[in-house]
Amino acid sequence: MTVEKIFYWLAWVFFRVFFTVYNRLSIKWLEPLPSDGNVIVACNHCSNLDPLVAGVAFPRRLRYFAKEELFRPLLFGSAIRILGAVPVSRADNAAAAGALRGFLKLLKEGNDVLIFPEGSRSPDGTLQPLEGGAGLIAAHAKASILPVFLKGTYRAMKPGAVLVRPAKISVTFGKLLVFDPEICTEKGAREKIMAELTKSLHELESAAS
């Protein structure tokens, strides 16, 4: 095992125990995760805790892009880097073509990737309208999407907060959305994929309420 993998598993265990004890973390799977093939994990977003919580709830290492400023606090920045975060500037993140290339590269390398399809954090903890990026990535990569809903991270660490509160956090992994490769090449594929993802996330939100 490489030094990088050792640090990853140490960080994974530490934060898994922390959230389990401090935030009474609960994890639910509506169906087992297939052991073969990488996936796009599409998650609602309302707190800076979301990538950490999703990362320790998922059984494999997730790779994702995070704003450069999140890496400035040494402890938090080191934690998300070890757990799979890749720093990206606001300019790069805003460029759709650059973001698409980055995600496709990670998928091609065999990684499971994490994406927040709302585009930014929810201002009130409820699911916001989704942007089309996840659908575009899935169509180009012909990859499956795993919808995930986090509940409680907004109360545990609202935007602007610096401390984590002991609010209960739950993670629900939905049913894997698998798309016909032929559909992925058709016109309007992104819209069809996003319609399925939107429906699934809203169902998960309703079930978690």
VOBA-1610 file (N, C-alpha, C; in pm, whole numbers, padded with zeros to 5 digits, always signed):
BEGIN
Met+00084-00120+00000Met+00000+00000+00000Met+00088+00125+00000Thr+00056+00221-00087Thr+00135+00343-00098Thr+00109+00436+00020Val+00201+00532+00039Val+00185+00630+00146Val+00055+00710+00127Glu+00024+00744+00001Glu-00099+00819-00028Glu-00222+00742+00016Lys-00225+00612-00012Lys-00340+00531+00026Lys-00350+00516+00178Ile-00235+00507+00243Ile-00234+00497+00390Ile-00295+00624+00451Phe-00251+00742+00401Phe-00305+00868+00452Phe-00455+00880+00421Tyr-00495+00831+00303Tyr-00637+00836+00268Tyr-00720+00755+00366Trp-00678+00632+00393Trp-00757+00546+00482Trp-00754+00596+00626Leu-00643+00655+00670Leu-00638+00712+00804Leu-00736+00829+00815Ala-00737+00916+00712Ala-00831+01030+00713Ala-00974+00981+00703Trp-00998+00878+00620Trp-01132+00824+00602Trp-01186+00770+00735Val-01103+00693+00805Val-01145+00634+00933Val-01169+00744+01036Phe-01078+00844+01041Phe-01092+00951+01140Phe-01224+01025+01121Phe-01253+01069+00999Phe-01375+01146+00976Phe-01500+01060+00982Arg-01488+00933+00946Arg-01603+00843+00959Arg-01642+00829+01107Val-01542+00812+01193Val-01567+00801+01336Val-01618+00934+01391Phe-01557+01045+01347Phe-01598+01178+01396Phe-01744+01204+01366Phe-01784+01187+01240Phe-01923+01215+01203Phe-02021+01115+01267Thr-01976+00992+01283Thr-02062+00891+01345Thr-02090+00924+01491Val-01987+00966+01562Val-02000+00996+01705Val-02060+01134+01728Tyr-02004+01235+01660Tyr-02043+01374+01687Tyr-02174+01412+01620Asn-02197+01361+01498Asn-02317+01397+01423Asn-02412+01280+01402Arg-02387+01169+01473Arg-02475+01051+01465Arg-02503+01012+01320Leu-02397+01010+01239Leu-02409+00982+01097Leu-02477+00849+01071Ser-02578+00852+00982Ser-02644+00729+00938Ser-02636+00722+00786Ile-02618+00602+00733Ile-02600+00581+00589Ile-02699+00475+00542Lys-02770+00507+00436Lys-02869+00414+00381Lys-02848+00396+00232Trp-02852+00271+00187Trp-02842+00237+00046Trp-02973+00177-00001Leu-03032+00232-00106Leu-03155+00176-00160Leu-03128+00050-00242Glu-03005+00035-00289Glu-02963-00087-00356Glu-02811-00094-00346Pro-02752-00216-00353Pro-02607-00229-00340Pro-02533-00158-00453Leu-02415-00110-00422Leu-02330-00047-00522Leu-02262-00156-00605Pro-02273-00151-00738Pro-02205-00250-00821Pro-02054-00246-00798Ser-01992-00360-00795Ser-01848-00366-00768Ser-01764-00332-00890Asp-01824-00340-01009Asp-01748-00312-01131Asp-01795-00180-01192Gly-01701-00107-01248Gly-01733+00019-01315Gly-01738+00137-01221Asn-01684+00250-01268Asn-01688+00371-01187Asn-01815+00449-01215Val-01853+00536-01122Val-01980+00608-01131Val-01960+00757-01105Ile-02060+00833-01146Ile-02069+00975-01110Ile-02163+00984-00990Val-02112+01031-00879Val-02193+01048-00759Val-02246+01191-00759Ala-02378+01206-00777Ala-02441+01337-00786Ala-02514+01367-00656Cys-02471+01471-00587Cys-02516+01496-00450Cys-02570+01638-00434Asn-02672+01653-00350Asn-02719+01788-00316Asn-02610+01859-00236His-02617+01993-00233His-02505+02069-00175His-02557+02188-00095Cys-02530+02187+00036Cys-02572+02300+00120Cys-02471+02335+00228Ser-02353+02272+00226Ser-02254+02297+00331Ser-02115+02259+00282Asn-02014+02324+00340Asn-01876+02285+00310Asn-01844+02145+00362Leu-01930+02093+00450Leu-01910+01957+00501Leu-01945+01850+00398Asp-02023+01887+00296Asp-02078+01787+00204Asp-01974+01695+00139Pro-01864+01748+00085Pro-01767+01656+00025Pro-01704+01561+00126Leu-01682+01608+00249Leu-01625+01520+00352Leu-01724+01410+00390Val-01850+01449+00410Val-01951+01351+00449Val-01975+01250+00337Ala-01988+01298+00214Ala-02007+01207+00101Ala-01886+01116+00086Gly-01768+01171+00108Gly-01645+01094+00092Gly-01631+00980+00191Val-01674+01002+00315Val-01661+00895+00415Val-01780+00800+00412Ala-01892+00843+00352Ala-02008+00754+00341Ala-01992+00657+00224Phe-01919+00701+00121Phe-01899+00618+00003Phe-01784+00521+00029Pro-01797+00394-00013Pro-01696+00293+00021Pro-01566+00300-00060Arg-01566+00382-00167Arg-01444+00397-00247Arg-01403+00544-00249Arg-01279+00569-00289Arg-01232+00708-00290Arg-01301+00787-00400Leu-01354+00902-00364Leu-01418+00991-00459Leu-01323+01102-00499Arg-01319+01134-00629Arg-01241+01248-00675Arg-01338+01359-00715Tyr-01302+01481-00684Tyr-01390+01593-00716Tyr-01310+01722-00718Phe-01367+01824-00781Phe-01302+01954-00788Phe-01357+02044-00679Ala-01267+02119-00616Ala-01307+02210-00508Ala-01238+02345-00528Lys-01305+02451-00485Lys-01251+02586-00500Lys-01118+02600-00424Glu-01027+02675-00484Glu-00894+02693-00425Glu-00900+02741-00280Glu-00995+02829-00251Glu-01000+02888-00116Glu-01031+02785-00008Leu-01093+02673-00045Leu-01123+02569+00054Leu-00997+02500+00104Phe-00887+02513+00029Phe-00762+02448+00067Phe-00676+02536+00158Arg-00717+02662+00178Arg-00634+02754+00257Arg-00631+02720+00406Pro-00746+02685+00469Pro-00734+02637+00608Pro-00656+02505+00607Leu-00544+02500+00675Leu-00451+02388+00664Leu-00516+02253+00693Leu-00589+02243+00805Leu-00646+02115+00844Leu-00755+02070+00747Phe-00849+02161+00719Phe-00959+02127+00629Phe-00907+02101+00488Gly-00818+02188+00441Gly-00762+02172+00307Gly-00686+02041+00290Ser-00608+02005+00391Ser-00533+01879+00386Ser-00628+01760+00386Ala-00735+01771+00465Ala-00831+01660+00475Ala-00901+01634+00343Ile-00953+01741+00279Ile-01025+01719+00154Ile-00931+01678+00041Arg-00805+01725+00045Arg-00708+01683-00056Arg-00680+01533-00044Ile-00656+01487+00079Ile-00629+01344+00103Ile-00749+01259+00062Leu-00870+01313+00088Leu-00991+01237+00058Leu-01033+01246-00089Gly-00955+01317-00171Gly-00979+01312-00315Gly-01004+01444-00386Ala-01001+01556-00314Ala-01030+01685-00377Ala-00916+01730-00467Val-00952+01795-00576Val-00856+01853-00670Val-00883+02002-00675Pro-00784+02087-00638Pro-00809+02232-00638Pro-00830+02287-00778Val-00924+02382-00790Val-00950+02445-00919Val-00981+02591-00893Ser-00934+02678-00982Ser-00960+02820-00966Ser-01102+02851-01008Arg-01153+02966-00963Arg-01289+03006-01000Arg-01302+03019-01152Ala-01197+03071-01216Ala-01201+03089-01361Ala-01210+02955-01432Asp-01129+02858-01388Asp-01132+02725-01450Asp-01266+02657-01424Asn-01316+02673-01302Asn-01442+02609-01265Asn-01559+02667-01344Ala-01548+02796-01378Ala-01655+02863-01452Ala-01654+02826-01600Ala-01540+02778-01649Ala-01530+02741-01790Ala-01586+02600-01808Ala-01702+02591-01874Ala-01769+02462-01888Ala-01682+02360-01959Ala-01611+02403-02062Ala-01528+02310-02138Ala-01415+02256-02052Gly-01354+02343-01971Gly-01244+02298-01884Gly-01293+02202-01779Ala-01408+02231-01718Ala-01464+02142-01616Ala-01500+02007-01677Leu-01558+02009-01797Leu-01596+01884-01864Leu-01473+01799-01891Arg-01368+01860-01942Arg-01243+01786-01970Arg-01186+01726-01842Gly-01192+01804-01735Gly-01137+01756-01608Gly-01211+01634-01556Phe-01344+01640-01558Phe-01423+01526-01509Phe-01406+01404-01600Leu-01403+01426-01731Leu-01387+01314-01823Leu-01251+01246-01803Lys-01149+01327-01773Lys-01015+01271-01748Lys-01017+01184-01623Leu-01081+01232-01516Leu-01088+01154-01393Leu-01163+01023-01415Leu-01273+01028-01490Leu-01350+00906-01518Leu-01269+00810-01605Lys-01199+00862-01703Lys-01119+00778-01791Lys-01009+00707-01714Glu-00960+00772-01610Glu-00854+00713-01527Glu-00909+00610-01429Gly-01040+00588-01433Gly-01102+00485-01349Gly-01149+00531-01214Asn-01163+00663-01196Asn-01208+00716-01067Asn-01360+00727-01059Asp-01412+00714-00938Asp-01549+00755-00909Asp-01542+00905-00881Val-01632+00982-00943Val-01624+01127-00926Val-01748+01180-00855Leu-01728+01285-00778Leu-01836+01350-00704Leu-01867+01483-00769Ile-01996+01508-00793Ile-02037+01635-00851Ile-02159+01687-00776Phe-02165+01819-00763Phe-02280+01884-00700Phe-02359+01954-00810Pro-02464+01889-00863Pro-02533+01942-00981Pro-02610+02072-00961Glu-02629+02115-00836Glu-02693+02245-00813Glu-02600+02360-00852Gly-02470+02332-00860Gly-02374+02433-00900Gly-02314+02512-00786Ser-02392+02538-00683Ser-02344+02609-00564Ser-02426+02564-00444Arg-02385+02608-00325Arg-02455+02565-00204Arg-02595+02625-00196Ser-02687+02543-00148Ser-02824+02590-00127Ser-02826+02694-00015Pro-02899+02804-00033Pro-02903+02908+00071Pro-02990+02872+00191Asp-03074+02769+00177Asp-03164+02734+00287Asp-03169+02585+00318Gly-03083+02506+00253Gly-03078+02363+00281Gly-03171+02279+00196Thr-03255+02342+00114Thr-03344+02266+00027Thr-03281+02249-00110Leu-03323+02147-00182Leu-03268+02120-00314Leu-03304+02232-00411Gln-03203+02286-00478Gln-03221+02394-00574Gln-03226+02337-00717Pro-03271+02417-00816Pro-03273+02370-00955Pro-03133+02323-00998Leu-03129+02214-01073Leu-03002+02156-01115Leu-02951+02220-01244Glu-02820+02234-01252Glu-02757+02277-01376Glu-02733+02152-01462Gly-02691+02171-01586Gly-02683+02058-01678Gly-02550+01985-01683Gly-02454+02026-01600Gly-02321+01968-01608Gly-02315+01818-01589Ala-02388+01767-01490Ala-02386+01623-01463Ala-02436+01543-01583Gly-02541+01594-01649Gly-02594+01527-01765Gly-02496+01528-01881Leu-02426+01639-01897Leu-02328+01652-02005Leu-02212+01555-01984Ile-02165+01547-01861Ile-02054+01456-01829Ile-02096+01311-01849Ala-02215+01276-01799Ala-02264+01139-01812Ala-02281+01100-01958Ala-02333+01193-02040Ala-02355+01164-02181Ala-02222+01143-02254His-02124+01229-02228His-01994+01217-02294His-01919+01093-02249Ala-01925+01063-02119Ala-01850+00949-02065Ala-01928+00819-02074Lys-02060+00829-02107Lys-02149+00712-02107Lys-02140+00642-01971Ala-02147+00725-01867Ala-02131+00676-01730Ala-02263+00677-01656Ser-02274+00592-01556Ser-02393+00586-01471Ser-02384+00692-01362Ile-02500+00737-01315Ile-02506+00838-01209Ile-02570+00778-01085Leu-02505+00799-00970Leu-02559+00755-00842Leu-02610+00877-00766Pro-02743+00896-00756Pro-02797+01011-00683Pro-02779+00992-00532Val-02743+01099-00463Val-02721+01095-00319Val-02783+01218-00254Phe-02851+01197-00142Phe-02907+01311-00071Phe-02852+01316+00071Leu-02796+01432+00105Leu-02744+01456+00240Leu-02845+01538+00318Lys-02876+01494+00437Lys-02966+01569+00525Lys-02892+01601+00655Gly-02900+01725+00698Gly-02841+01764+00826Gly-02712+01842+00815Thr-02645+01837+00700Thr-02517+01909+00689Thr-02540+02060+00695Tyr-02657+02107+00647Tyr-02686+02251+00652Tyr-02693+02297+00797Arg-02761+02220+00881Arg-02770+02257+01023Arg-02636+02240+01094Ala-02559+02141+01051Ala-02431+02115+01116Ala-02327+02222+01085Met-02333+02278+00962Met-02237+02382+00926Met-02294+02466+00813Lys-02369+02570+00850Lys-02430+02659+00752Lys-02322+02739+00679Pro-02354+02789+00559Pro-02257+02874+00488Pro-02211+02990+00576Gly-02081+03009+00583Gly-02024+03115+00666Gly-01981+03069+00804Ala-02030+02953+00848Ala-01993+02901+00980Ala-01851+02846+00977Val-01783+02849+01090Val-01647+02796+01098Val-01638+02674+01189Leu-01743+02650+01267Leu-01745+02536+01357Leu-01857+02440+01318Val-01834+02312+01346Val-01934+02210+01317Val-02023+02191+01439Arg-02154+02198+01418Arg-02249+02175+01527Arg-02287+02027+01530Pro-02331+01977+01645Pro-02362+01833+01658Pro-02500+01794+01605Ala-02537+01848+01488Ala-02666+01813+01427Ala-02656+01675+01362Lys-02763+01600+01367Lys-02764+01466+01307Lys-02753+01476+01155Ile-02671+01390+01096Ile-02650+01387+00951Ile-02687+01248+00898Ser-02762+01249+00788Ser-02794+01122+00722Ser-02756+01130+00575Val-02716+01017+00520Val-02679+01007+00379Val-02761+00894+00317Thr-02833+00926+00210Thr-02912+00824+00140Thr-02862+00810-00002Phe-02817+00690-00037Phe-02773+00661-00174Phe-02891+00603-00250Gly-02929+00668-00358Gly-03043+00624-00436Gly-03009+00510-00531Lys-03103+00481-00619Lys-03083+00375-00717Lys-02998+00428-00832Leu-02903+00346-00876Leu-02811+00384-00981Leu-02888+00411-01110Leu-02859+00525-01174Leu-02921+00561-01301Leu-02828+00517-01413Val-02870+00416-01486Val-02789+00361-01595Val-02852+00401-01727Phe-02771+00456-01819Phe-02822+00508-01944Phe-02772+00427-02063Asp-02862+00402-02157Asp-02827+00331-02279Asp-02722+00413-02355Pro-02608+00352-02391Pro-02504+00426-02465Pro-02556+00494-02591Glu-02655+00432-02656Glu-02710+00493-02778Glu-02787+00621-02745Ile-02857+00621-02632Ile-02931+00741-02591Ile-02834+00855-02562Cys-02716+00820-02508Cys-02617+00922-02473Cys-02565+00998-02595Thr-02578+00939-02713Thr-02529+01005-02834Thr-02639+01083-02906Glu-02762+01068-02862Glu-02873+01135-02928Glu-02884+01281-02888Lys-02949+01359-02973Lys-02974+01499-02941Lys-03070+01507-02821Gly-03040+01592-02728Gly-03124+01605-02609Gly-03092+01506-02500Ala-02979+01434-02514Ala-02942+01334-02414Ala-02923+01398-02278Arg-02859+01514-02274Arg-02834+01581-02146Arg-02964+01611-02074Glu-03063+01660-02147Glu-03192+01695-02086Glu-03262+01571-02030Lys-03255+01460-02104Lys-03319+01336-02057Lys-03252+01285-01930Ile-03119+01291-01929Ile-03043+01245-01812Ile-03075+01334-01692Met-03077+01466-01714Met-03103+01558-01604Met-03245+01543-01551Ala-03339+01510-01636Ala-03477+01489-01591Ala-03484+01370-01496Glu-03412+01264-01529Glu-03410+01146-01441Glu-03340+01177-01309Leu-03229+01250-01317Leu-03155+01283-01196Leu-03236+01376-01106Thr-03301+01475-01164Thr-03384+01568-01087Thr-03495+01492-01015Lys-03562+01405-01086Lys-03671+01325-01028Lys-03618+01242-00911Ser-03505+01178-00930Ser-03449+01092-00826Ser-03410+01170-00702Leu-03344+01285-00719Leu-03301+01366-00604Leu-03422+01421-00528His-03526+01462-00600His-03646+01512-00531His-03714+01399-00453Glu-03713+01279-00506Glu-03771+01165-00434Glu-03690+01136-00308Leu-03559+01144-00318Leu-03473+01121-00201Leu-03495+01231-00096Glu-03512+01355-00142Glu-03536+01466-00049Glu-03667+01447+00024Ser-03771+01406-00050Ser-03903+01385+00011Ser-03898+01273+00112Ala-03827+01166+00079Ala-03816+01053+00170Ala-03740+01088+00296Ala-03644+01183+00284Ala-03561+01220+00399Ala-03631+01320+00490Ser-03738+01383+00441Ser-03807+01488+00518Ser-03884+01427+00637
//
